[in-house]
């Protein structure tokens, strides 16, 4: 299979090059020339995440050097669960898809581990002498997941950029506790500034001379393909049990997680409606209601990992679909901080569930669906463990949260980070000074 740039359909490469490059030379994002097609029956007998992953991703790797080792990659990446848990006390049939059982307690672990496992095998095949440098802008969870996945791999250096003061304290700790081959930069700006710096770095001739750069943000298709897997797995689980499609409510920031669900549906998995739950950053809801794409500065909210004013993956969505078709693909609802707080307080009593602020946006959207829609089976996507946001959640629920062992281990490590201004020149100086 070949992939081409959203900005130049003539630029075509296979999966290994897509993953290694991260972003196309013209600044565009990679999309497949065509999407493979499946039916639920194609996955008969496949119940493990890793087995579903191999089946699902195999067509995307067809003809590529990764194809023979895809099974190894998927077994490395999908070695923790993504349970689908039934919710009791909801108006209609509903479940929560728990994506926080990985090493950094967030859904980003799936994509980051697949990316690291893939890149390691790609580098071995290429036999390159110069280390790869991974650049990652993060609004919270991505950076920690990428750092964990690539930590102490001798062939790679990682640079994590996060906005100073705009992530939770425990997220900041997860971003900055690594050392070794991971450098963390606290940027005096918002997430959009961090993302802009990363994109500018890829186009910078000076850095191109000194570094082999790649990305681990959701602009890298190596993140999206594995994220399709847990949507496929959970949808197949429901389909086998009920014969009905799964309808997903997805907390959305940079649109990568939702893009994965849209692709899983497009290739034939039994998925119905896809509803995006955003916070006060209304770029996507306003686009769907007004028809004009107007990126803007992000605003800080309780659901900080979703504080994105210019979601990168909208470029993929708009390259694949007309505006009229996008309206058929998704709806989006904006949730305020006040509603997030109220939902966390309500559902700990009503459902015996504790949500992180991001998952609470999905829960709020669910509770406000029209009664006719609530008759469908809805899946609320739980993107992070609430203990990562203890400073927000614990005062609302009135008690301390148990910390997952993997997270507790990271919280005990010393922080190692460098503060920089939100300009490419500052990042360039740091990267080239480390050579």
C-alpha positions as a printed NumPy array, in Angstrom:
array([[  0.   ,   0.   ,   0.   ],
       [  1.112,   3.549,  -0.717],
       [  0.471,   6.729,   1.245],
       [  0.508,  10.256,  -0.144],
       [  0.707,  13.761,   1.26 ],
       [ -2.481,  15.72 ,   1.879],
       [ -0.821,  18.514,  -0.093],
       [  0.631,  16.519,  -2.985],
       [ -0.956,  13.28 ,  -4.198],
       [  2.085,  12.622,  -6.397],
       [  4.343,  12.174,  -3.365],
       [  3.823,   8.487,  -2.492],
       [  5.7  ,   6.251,  -0.033],
       [  5.135,   2.995,   1.849],
       [  4.454,   2.551,   5.561],
       [  8.064,   2.416,   6.796],
       [  8.837,   5.775,   5.169],
       [  5.588,   7.25 ,   6.518],
       [  6.462,   6.216,  10.062],
       [ 10.114,   7.233,   9.796],
       [  9.351,  10.665,   8.32 ],
       [  6.282,  11.48 ,  10.444],
       [  5.313,  14.383,   8.229],
       [  5.608,  14.761,   4.441],
       [  8.425,  16.945,   3.02 ],
       [  5.86 ,  19.532,   1.879],
       [  4.443,  19.827,   5.411],
       [  1.38 ,  17.736,   4.619],
       [  0.103,  14.709,   6.527],
       [  0.156,  11.229,   5.076],
       [ -3.065,   9.44 ,   4.124],
       [ -3.476,   6.051,   2.389],
       [ -4.133,   5.998,  -1.346],
       [ -7.169,   3.915,  -0.482],
       [ -8.618,   2.292,   2.61 ],
       [ -8.862,  -1.512,   2.785],
       [-12.264,  -3.073,   3.335],
       [-13.25 ,  -5.589,   6.016],
       [-16.393,  -7.205,   7.372],
       [-16.874,  -8.278,  11.   ],
       [-16.629, -11.883,   9.815],
       [-13.034, -11.286,   8.749],
       [-12.138, -11.13 ,  12.441],
       [-13.878, -14.38 ,  13.432],
       [-12.042, -16.081,  16.292],
       [ -9.825, -13.067,  16.996],
       [-10.398, -11.867,  20.551],
       [ -7.001, -10.55 ,  21.663],
       [ -6.045,  -6.945,  20.932],
       [ -2.746,  -8.01 ,  19.352],
       [ -4.457, -10.486,  17.004],
       [ -7.032,  -7.907,  15.895],
       [ -4.152,  -5.457,  15.401],
       [ -2.26 ,  -7.76 ,  13.034],
       [ -5.355,  -8.429,  10.948],
       [ -6.383,  -4.768,  10.83 ],
       [ -2.985,  -3.217,  10.085],
       [ -1.684,  -5.869,   7.67 ],
       [ -3.169,  -4.268,   4.513],
       [ -1.54 ,  -0.932,   5.4  ],
       [  1.853,  -2.683,   5.596],
       [  1.403,  -4.703,   2.41 ],
       [  4.535,  -4.562,   0.275],
       [  6.509,  -2.842,   3.03 ],
       [  9.534,  -4.053,   4.986],
       [  7.431,  -3.991,   8.185],
       [  5.017,  -6.631,   6.877],
       [  7.098,  -9.69 ,   7.936],
       [  7.589,  -8.373,  11.49 ],
       [  4.122,  -6.888,  12.017],
       [  3.175,  -9.681,  14.422],
       [  6.195,  -8.908,  16.611],
       [  5.395,  -5.199,  16.575],
       [  1.767,  -5.747,  17.589],
       [  2.663,  -8.16 ,  20.372],
       [  5.127,  -5.593,  21.741],
       [  2.624,  -2.738,  21.541],
       [ -0.625,  -4.403,  22.636],
       [  0.468,  -6.154,  25.823],
       [ -2.028,  -4.456,  28.146],
       [ -5.842,  -4.471,  28.038],
       [ -8.47 ,  -2.028,  26.775],
       [-11.522,  -3.37 ,  28.632],
       [-15.072,  -2.496,  27.66 ],
       [-16.953,  -2.088,  30.947],
       [-20.738,  -1.965,  31.153],
       [-22.215,   1.065,  32.892],
       [-25.087,   0.627,  35.325],
       [-27.49 ,   3.458,  36.082],
       [-27.52 ,   5.043,  32.616],
       [-30.753,   5.83 ,  30.714],
       [-29.904,   3.316,  27.984],
       [-27.319,   0.64 ,  27.207],
       [-23.856,   2.128,  27.653],
       [-20.265,   1.103,  28.262],
       [-16.965,   2.776,  28.959],
       [-13.868,   1.877,  26.954],
       [-10.988,   2.099,  29.443],
       [ -7.833,   3.104,  27.609],
       [ -5.744,   3.962,  30.671],
       [ -4.204,   0.615,  31.631],
       [ -0.849,   1.214,  29.917],
       [  2.456,   2.364,  31.439],
       [  1.518,   6.075,  31.597],
       [ -2.21 ,   5.614,  32.305],
       [ -3.464,   7.21 ,  29.077],
       [ -4.703,   6.084,  25.661],
       [ -1.584,   7.51 ,  24.009],
       [  0.366,   4.459,  25.241],
       [ -1.07 ,   2.295,  22.446],
       [  0.103,   4.497,  19.606],
       [  3.428,   5.418,  21.199],
       [  4.422,   1.803,  21.836],
       [  3.447,   0.728,  18.312],
       [  5.455,   3.622,  16.911],
       [  8.538,   2.771,  18.994],
       [  8.377,  -0.934,  18.115],
       [  7.972,  -0.116,  14.419],
       [ 10.727,   2.474,  14.329],
       [ 13.18 ,   0.169,  16.076],
       [ 12.76 ,  -2.432,  13.349],
       [ 12.87 ,   0.174,  10.598],
       [ 16.162,   1.547,  11.932],
       [ 17.685,  -1.928,  12.059],
       [ 16.766,  -2.483,   8.432],
       [ 18.171,   0.904,   7.393],
       [ 21.458,   0.538,   9.315],
       [ 21.772,   4.309,   9.747],
       [ 24.661,   5.665,  11.767],
       [ 23.083,   8.917,  12.984],
       [ 20.531,   8.654,  15.747],
       [ 16.911,   9.458,  15.037],
       [ 15.493,  12.494,  16.85 ],
       [ 11.822,  12.338,  17.78 ],
       [ 10.099,  15.699,  18.253],
       [  6.811,  15.68 ,  20.117],
       [  4.557,  18.555,  21.128],
       [  2.181,  17.629,  23.925],
       [ -0.773,  19.101,  25.739],
       [ -0.316,  16.487,  28.455],
       [ -0.516,  12.768,  27.783],
       [  1.272,  12.318,  24.444],
       [  4.681,  13.382,  25.727],
       [  4.66 ,  11.002,  28.68 ],
       [  3.578,   8.076,  26.531],
       [  6.224,   8.788,  23.884],
       [  8.929,   9.25 ,  26.51 ],
       [  8.023,   5.929,  28.136],
       [  7.911,   4.086,  24.814],
       [ 11.299,   5.367,  23.558],
       [ 13.164,   5.709,  26.877],
       [ 16.667,   4.189,  26.825],
       [ 16.414,   2.918,  23.26 ],
       [ 19.994,   3.553,  22.089],
       [ 19.165,   4.521,  18.492],
       [ 16.916,   7.477,  19.297],
       [ 16.812,  10.837,  21.062],
       [ 13.473,  12.351,  22.136],
       [ 12.586,  16.015,  22.564],
       [  9.303,  16.644,  24.386],
       [  7.784,  20.139,  24.248],
       [  4.962,  21.059,  26.617],
       [  3.339,  24.399,  27.577],
       [  4.588,  25.683,  30.911],
       [  1.897,  25.652,  33.59 ],
       [ -0.834,  24.32 ,  31.273],
       [ -0.76 ,  20.636,  32.216],
       [ -1.555,  19.004,  35.543],
       [  1.26 ,  18.614,  38.067],
       [  1.282,  14.859,  37.649],
       [  1.324,  15.192,  33.867],
       [  4.275,  17.596,  34.135],
       [  6.053,  15.052,  36.325],
       [  5.457,  12.3  ,  33.761],
       [  6.842,  14.529,  31.023],
       [ 10.037,  15.466,  32.822],
       [ 11.138,  12.452,  34.897],
       [ 13.065,  10.496,  32.25 ],
       [ 16.523,  11.845,  31.449],
       [ 18.925,   9.623,  29.483],
       [ 17.856,   9.905,  25.821],
       [ 14.736,  11.991,  26.618],
       [ 14.964,  15.786,  26.893],
       [ 11.975,  17.743,  28.115],
       [ 11.378,  21.384,  27.216],
       [  8.941,  23.536,  29.166],
       [  7.831,  26.118,  26.588],
       [  6.693,  29.607,  27.616],
       [  3.565,  29.402,  25.453],
       [  0.501,  27.267,  24.793],
       [  0.19 ,  23.909,  23.043],
       [ -0.328,  25.516,  19.663],
       [  3.047,  27.222,  20.048],
       [  4.676,  23.879,  20.842],
       [  3.024,  22.262,  17.831],
       [  4.067,  25.14 ,  15.577],
       [  7.695,  24.819,  16.732],
       [  7.724,  21.111,  15.878],
       [  6.275,  21.711,  12.412],
       [  8.781,  24.511,  11.773],
       [ 11.634,  22.254,  12.877],
       [ 10.793,  19.741,  10.148],
       [ 11.047,  22.482,   7.527],
       [ 14.263,  23.973,   8.935],
       [ 17.316,  23.466,   6.644],
       [ 19.774,  23.945,   9.513],
       [ 18.261,  21.138,  11.582],
       [ 18.015,  18.913,   8.508],
       [ 21.812,  19.057,   8.203],
       [ 22.417,  17.929,  11.773],
       [ 19.475,  15.699,  12.691],
       [ 17.311,  12.905,  11.326],
       [ 13.927,  14.138,  12.522],
       [ 10.642,  12.314,  12.97 ],
       [  7.414,  12.95 ,  14.837],
       [  5.47 ,  10.992,  17.41 ],
       [  2.426,  13.259,  17.486],
       [ -0.808,  12.08 ,  15.931],
       [  0.399,  13.767,  12.751],
       [  2.37 ,  10.486,  12.387],
       [  0.161,   7.826,  10.873],
       [  2.048,   5.289,  12.977],
       [ -0.009,   6.639,  15.873],
       [ -3.384,   6.462,  14.126],
       [ -3.206,   2.896,  12.842],
       [ -2.816,   1.282,  16.299],
       [ -5.504,   3.558,  17.721],
       [ -7.903,   2.054,  15.181],
       [ -7.359,  -1.284,  16.905],
       [ -9.13 ,  -0.609,  20.186],
       [-12.121,   0.808,  18.318],
       [-12.233,  -2.295,  16.142],
       [-11.826,  -4.619,  19.126],
       [-14.526,  -2.968,  21.247],
       [-16.943,  -2.647,  18.31 ],
       [-16.475,  -6.332,  17.462],
       [-17.043,  -7.261,  21.113],
       [-20.391,  -5.446,  21.135],
       [-21.352,  -6.721,  17.683],
       [-20.79 , -10.322,  18.726],
       [-22.8  ,  -9.836,  21.913],
       [-25.725,  -7.786,  20.567],
       [-25.613,  -7.682,  16.771],
       [-25.674,  -3.871,  17.038],
       [-23.05 ,  -1.299,  16.069],
       [-21.144,   0.623,  18.711],
       [-21.662,   4.392,  18.885],
       [-18.689,   6.291,  20.309],
       [-18.373,   9.55 ,  22.243],
       [-14.728,  10.597,  22.026],
       [-12.975,  13.376,  23.951],
       [-11.185,  15.292,  21.225],
       [ -8.255,  17.714,  21.068],
       [ -5.89 ,  17.259,  18.127],
       [ -8.462,  14.963,  16.449],
       [ -6.132,  11.958,  16.131],
       [ -8.135,   9.616,  18.357],
       [-11.373,  10.474,  16.573],
       [ -9.682,  10.124,  13.179],
       [ -8.73 ,   6.57 ,  14.102],
       [-12.355,   5.766,  14.927],
       [-13.581,   7.319,  11.669],
       [-11.123,   5.192,   9.692],
       [-12.104,   2.047,  11.598],
       [-15.711,   2.666,  10.594],
       [-14.739,   3.475,   6.996],
       [-12.953,   0.143,   6.536],
       [-16.005,  -1.802,   7.614],
       [-16.022,  -2.228,  11.392],
       [-19.486,  -2.183,  13.02 ],
       [-19.393,   1.421,  14.223],
       [-22.379,   3.749,  14.125],
       [-22.334,   7.377,  15.213],
       [-19.146,   9.2  ,  16.204],
       [-19.64 ,  12.194,  18.49 ],
       [-16.731,  14.4  ,  19.503],
       [-16.729,  15.897,  22.984],
       [-14.585,  19.031,  23.041],
       [-13.881,  21.451,  25.846],
       [-14.177,  25.244,  25.558],
       [-11.838,  25.153,  22.552],
       [-14.599,  25.3  ,  19.959],
       [-12.672,  25.195,  16.675],
       [-14.231,  21.917,  15.544],
       [-17.847,  22.529,  16.693],
       [-17.775,  25.99 ,  15.111],
       [-16.432,  24.572,  11.841],
       [-19.231,  21.997,  11.715],
       [-21.902,  24.618,  12.401],
       [-20.507,  27.463,  10.262],
       [-18.685,  25.65 ,   7.442],
       [-15.536,  27.762,   7.7  ],
       [-12.278,  26.429,   9.139],
       [-10.983,  29.062,  11.559],
       [ -8.055,  27.911,  13.723],
       [ -7.443,  30.091,  16.753],
       [ -5.402,  30.387,  19.909],
       [ -6.211,  27.681,  22.419],
       [ -7.693,  28.516,  25.806],
       [ -6.806,  26.768,  29.06 ],
       [ -9.41 ,  24.42 ,  30.543],
       [ -9.689,  21.67 ,  33.143],
       [ -9.426,  19.129,  30.314],
       [ -5.949,  20.408,  29.472],
       [ -4.896,  17.606,  27.105],
       [ -7.672,  18.79 ,  24.772],
       [ -6.626,  22.455,  24.784],
       [ -5.985,  22.678,  21.043],
       [ -7.019,  25.629,  18.897],
       [ -5.683,  24.286,  15.588],
       [ -6.248,  20.5  ,  15.496],
       [ -3.686,  19.055,  13.076],
       [ -5.711,  16.047,  11.982],
       [ -8.452,  18.224,  10.518],
       [ -6.126,  18.472,   7.502],
       [ -6.482,  14.705,   7.048],
       [-10.242,  14.805,   7.463],
       [-10.664,  17.668,   4.997],
       [ -8.369,  15.96 ,   2.462],
       [-10.465,  12.807,   2.552],
       [-13.982,  14.248,   2.715],
       [-15.955,  17.237,   1.465],
       [-17.57 ,  19.442,   4.106],
       [-20.939,  17.824,   3.385],
       [-19.426,  14.386,   3.947],
       [-17.674,  15.521,   7.123],
       [-21.075,  16.486,   8.506],
       [-22.14 ,  12.884,   7.876],
       [-19.034,  11.539,   9.62 ],
       [-19.093,  13.383,  12.952],
       [-20.906,  15.742,  15.264],
       [-19.165,  17.773,  17.966],
       [-20.353,  19.27 ,  21.242],
       [-18.438,  21.734,  23.428],
       [-18.436,  21.209,  27.209],
       [-17.625,  23.933,  29.748],
       [-15.404,  23.601,  32.815],
       [-18.46 ,  24.04 ,  35.023],
       [-20.187,  21.113,  33.328],
       [-17.025,  18.981,  33.652],
       [-16.951,  19.58 ,  37.411],
       [-20.659,  18.868,  37.805],
       [-20.422,  15.658,  35.785],
       [-17.513,  14.316,  37.83 ],
       [-19.425,  15.001,  41.054],
       [-22.654,  13.494,  39.716],
       [-21.311,  10.297,  38.176],
       [-19.244,   9.232,  41.149],
       [-22.604,   8.88 ,  42.904],
       [-24.889,   7.914,  40.024],
       [-22.604,   5.469,  38.22 ],
       [-19.927,   4.719,  40.825],
       [-17.435,   5.934,  38.22 ],
       [-14.656,   8.462,  38.67 ],
       [-13.822,  10.319,  35.476],
       [-10.77 ,  12.309,  34.523],
       [-11.74 ,  15.784,  33.211],
       [-11.443,  14.602,  29.602],
       [-13.613,  11.52 ,  30.022],
       [-16.092,  13.717,  31.87 ],
       [-16.673,  15.665,  28.652],
       [-17.791,  12.43 ,  26.976],
       [-20.017,  11.566,  29.935],
       [-21.626,  15.011,  29.851],
       [-22.366,  14.661,  26.142],
       [-23.941,  11.245,  26.768],
       [-26.255,  12.432,  29.533],
       [-27.502,  15.248,  27.321],
       [-28.334,  13.108,  24.294],
       [-32.008,  13.077,  23.27 ],
       [-33.934,  10.147,  24.737],
       [-34.313,   8.489,  21.341],
       [-30.56 ,   8.465,  20.852],
       [-29.908,   7.096,  24.326],
       [-31.694,   3.915,  23.27 ],
       [-28.632,   3.072,  21.155],
       [-25.576,   1.462,  22.702],
       [-23.091,   4.217,  23.437],
       [-19.432,   3.767,  24.331],
       [-17.794,   6.526,  26.365],
       [-14.078,   6.647,  25.616],
       [-12.078,   7.001,  28.853],
       [ -8.799,   8.492,  27.704],
       [ -6.857,   8.811,  30.982],
       [ -6.847,   7.569,  34.564],
       [ -8.382,  10.15 ,  36.925],
       [ -5.391,   9.886,  39.28 ],
       [ -3.369,  11.839,  36.719],
       [ -5.61 ,  14.809,  37.549],
       [ -5.904,  14.373,  41.298],
       [ -5.677,  18.123,  41.919],
       [ -8.927,  18.563,  39.975],
       [-10.777,  15.329,  40.694],
       [-10.172,  14.646,  44.383],
       [-11.734,  17.888,  45.713],
       [-14.831,  17.132,  43.613],
       [-15.323,  13.543,  44.785],
       [-14.263,  14.131,  48.39 ],
       [-11.602,  11.446,  48.744],
       [ -8.133,  10.474,  47.538],
       [ -7.667,   8.35 ,  44.451],
       [ -5.595,   5.19 ,  44.347],
       [ -2.596,   5.696,  42.071],
       [ -1.813,   2.928,  39.557],
       [  1.56 ,   1.309,  40.383],
       [  3.212,   2.334,  37.099],
       [  2.186,   5.963,  37.621],
       [  3.318,   5.893,  41.244],
       [  6.787,   4.775,  40.154],
       [  7.104,   7.731,  37.762],
       [  5.918,  10.2  ,  40.394],
       [  8.846,   9.231,  42.632],
       [ 11.522,  10.19 ,  40.074],
       [ 13.327,  13.588,  39.946],
       [ 12.266,  16.117,  37.288],
       [ 14.701,  17.047,  34.513],
       [ 13.602,  19.803,  32.121],
       [ 14.738,  22.975,  30.356],
       [ 12.632,  26.112,  29.988],
       [ 12.691,  27.734,  26.536],
       [ 10.92 ,  30.53 ,  24.668],
       [  8.306,  29.598,  22.026],
       [ 10.562,  30.127,  19.005],
       [ 12.178,  27.648,  16.65 ],
       [ 15.539,  29.319,  17.213],
       [ 15.406,  28.37 ,  20.902],
       [ 14.653,  24.736,  20.101],
       [ 17.317,  24.639,  17.379],
       [ 19.946,  25.956,  19.778],
       [ 19.12 ,  23.296,  22.356],
       [ 19.099,  20.423,  19.849],
       [ 22.288,  21.423,  18.066],
       [ 24.044,  22.209,  21.328],
       [ 23.51 ,  18.617,  22.432],
       [ 25.411,  17.143,  19.476]])
